[in-house]
């Protein structure tokens, strides 16, 4: 097996074990600090269209952020994994109007828009993309869950779209294994630091 792929697999396991062991109180407190940092960004304040993941299994908690962003009148997009006619699976951006009624459990149990609430938007319309991930490094490389959905989406954005990863500080390493198809982010926001 490719050693980089094996290294990625081992790192994913290590980070998931650590994250699973985090107490809920720490996730809530650290998430609040990270969300405050996102909301303080000029890119957030000036954005008209924001795409953000919906937190899943002890990721940085984003539901309150999504609710706040909707309340500001911004257009909010969330990811949905779609099966295309050829059988391939891709991530698409769907506009969220109501956090309480638009969503249902979807791919891997992650909340996604219901079929009746899917409002697809071209990724080139995104001004700020808040990106999840399992591990990052100080060069802003990103390691996801392994399907490559975010890497494909990140390549579709406008050049002036800001990509900001939201993660806990233990998820940031000096270096992580990367392949040439992995797309870095522009900044990483943790409860302890901002890497630009």
C-alpha positions in Angstrom: 0.0 0.0 0.0 1.1 3.6 -0.7 2.8 4.8 2.5 1.2 8.2 2.4 -2.3 6.6 2.2 -1.4 4.3 5.1 0.0 7.3 7.1 -3.3 9.1 6.5 -5.3 6.2 7.7 -3.3 5.9 10.9 -3.6 9.7 11.5 -7.3 9.6 11.0 -7.6 6.9 13.6 -5.5 8.7 16.1 -7.4 12.0 15.7 -10.8 10.2 15.9 -9.8 8.4 19.1 -8.7 11.7 20.7 -11.8 13.6 19.6 -14.2 10.8 20.7 -12.6 11.1 24.2 -13.2 14.8 24.5 -15.7 15.8 27.2 -18.8 17.5 26.0 -18.1 20.6 28.2 -14.8 21.1 26.4 -16.3 20.8 23.0 -19.0 23.4 23.9 -16.5 25.8 25.4 -13.9 25.5 22.6 -16.5 25.6 19.9 -17.8 28.9 21.2 -14.3 30.4 21.0 -13.7 29.2 17.5 -17.1 30.4 16.3 -16.4 33.8 17.8 -13.2 33.9 15.7 -15.1 33.1 12.5 -17.7 35.8 13.2 -15.0 38.3 13.8 -13.4 37.7 10.4 -13.8 40.5 7.8 -14.5 37.8 5.3 -17.5 36.8 7.4 -18.8 40.3 8.1 -18.7 41.2 4.4 -19.9 37.9 3.0 -23.2 37.5 1.4 -23.0 33.7 0.9 -21.5 31.4 3.6 -21.1 27.7 3.3 -20.5 25.7 6.4 -20.5 22.1 7.5 -23.1 20.8 10.0 -21.2 19.4 13.0 -21.1 15.6 13.4 -19.6 13.3 16.1 -17.8 15.9 18.2 -16.7 18.3 15.5 -16.6 22.0 16.2 -20.3 22.8 16.9 -21.7 24.8 14.1 -25.5 24.7 14.4 -25.6 27.9 16.5 -23.3 29.6 13.9 -25.6 28.6 11.1 -28.6 29.9 13.0 -26.9 33.2 13.7 -25.8 33.6 10.1 -29.3 33.0 8.9 -30.6 35.6 11.3 -28.2 38.2 9.8 -29.9 37.7 6.5 -26.9 36.0 4.8 -27.4 33.2 2.3 -26.3 30.0 4.1 -25.2 26.9 2.2 -24.6 23.4 3.6 -23.1 20.3 2.0 -25.0 17.4 0.7 -23.6 14.2 -0.8 -25.5 13.3 -3.9 -25.4 10.1 -6.0 -25.1 11.2 -9.7 -26.8 9.3 -12.6 -23.5 7.5 -13.4 -23.3 6.2 -9.8 -20.6 8.5 -8.6 -21.0 10.5 -5.5 -20.3 14.3 -5.3 -20.7 17.1 -2.8 -23.1 19.8 -3.7 -24.0 23.1 -2.0 -27.6 23.5 -0.9 -29.2 26.6 0.5 -30.5 26.3 4.1 -33.5 28.3 5.0 -34.6 26.7 8.3 -32.3 24.7 10.5 -35.2 23.0 12.3 -37.3 21.9 9.3 -35.0 21.6 6.3 -32.7 18.8 7.5 -32.7 15.0 8.0 -30.1 12.4 8.7 -28.2 11.7 5.5 -24.8 10.4 4.5 -23.0 8.7 7.4 -25.7 10.1 9.7 -24.8 13.7 9.0 -27.7 16.1 8.8 -28.4 17.1 5.2 -31.3 18.9 3.4 -34.4 16.7 2.8 -35.2 16.1 -0.8 -38.0 18.7 -0.7 -35.5 21.3 0.8 -32.7 21.0 -1.7 -31.8 24.3 -3.3 -28.6 23.8 -5.2 -26.2 26.8 -5.6 -23.1 27.0 -7.8 -20.0 26.9 -5.6 -18.6 30.0 -7.4 -21.2 32.0 -5.5 -19.6 31.2 -2.1 -17.8 34.1 -0.4 -16.7 32.2 2.8 -16.4 28.4 3.1 -16.1 27.1 6.7 -14.4 23.7 6.2 -14.3 20.7 8.5 -11.4 18.2 8.7 -9.8 15.6 10.8 -6.3 16.9 10.8 -4.4 20.0 9.6 -0.9 21.2 9.6 0.7 24.6 10.0 1.1 24.8 6.2 -2.7 24.7 6.1 -2.9 21.3 4.5 -6.1 19.4 5.3 -6.9 15.7 6.0 -10.5 14.8 5.7 -12.4 11.5 6.1 -11.0 10.1 2.9 -13.7 10.5 0.3 -12.3 13.6 -1.3 -15.6 15.5 -1.5 -14.2 18.7 0.0 -11.1 18.7 -2.2 -13.3 18.6 -5.3 -15.6 21.4 -3.9 -12.6 23.5 -2.9 -11.3 23.4 -6.5 -14.7 24.9 -7.7 -14.5 28.1 -5.7 -13.7 31.6 -6.9 -10.1 32.6 -6.3 -11.3 35.3 -3.9 -13.5 33.0 -1.8 -12.1 32.6 1.7 -11.6 29.1 3.0 -11.4 28.8 6.8 -11.0 25.5 8.7 -12.7 25.2 12.1 -11.0 22.6 14.3 -9.7 21.9 17.8 -6.1 22.7 18.4 -5.1 19.1 19.0 -6.0 18.5 15.3 -3.2 20.7 14.1 0.2 19.1 13.5 3.6 20.4 12.3 3.1 18.3 9.1 0.5 15.8 7.9 0.8 13.4 4.9 -0.6 14.9 1.7 -1.0 13.9 -1.9 -1.0 16.3 -4.8 -4.8 16.2 -5.1 -5.2 17.4 -1.5 -6.4 21.1 -1.4 -5.1 23.3 1.5 -7.3 25.9 3.2 -6.4 29.6 3.6 -6.7 29.8 7.3 -7.2 27.5 10.3 -9.1 28.7 13.4 -8.7 26.8 16.7 -9.6 27.7 20.3 -5.9 28.6 20.8 -4.6 30.1 17.6 -5.3 31.4 14.1 -3.1 30.2 11.3 -3.1 32.4 8.2 
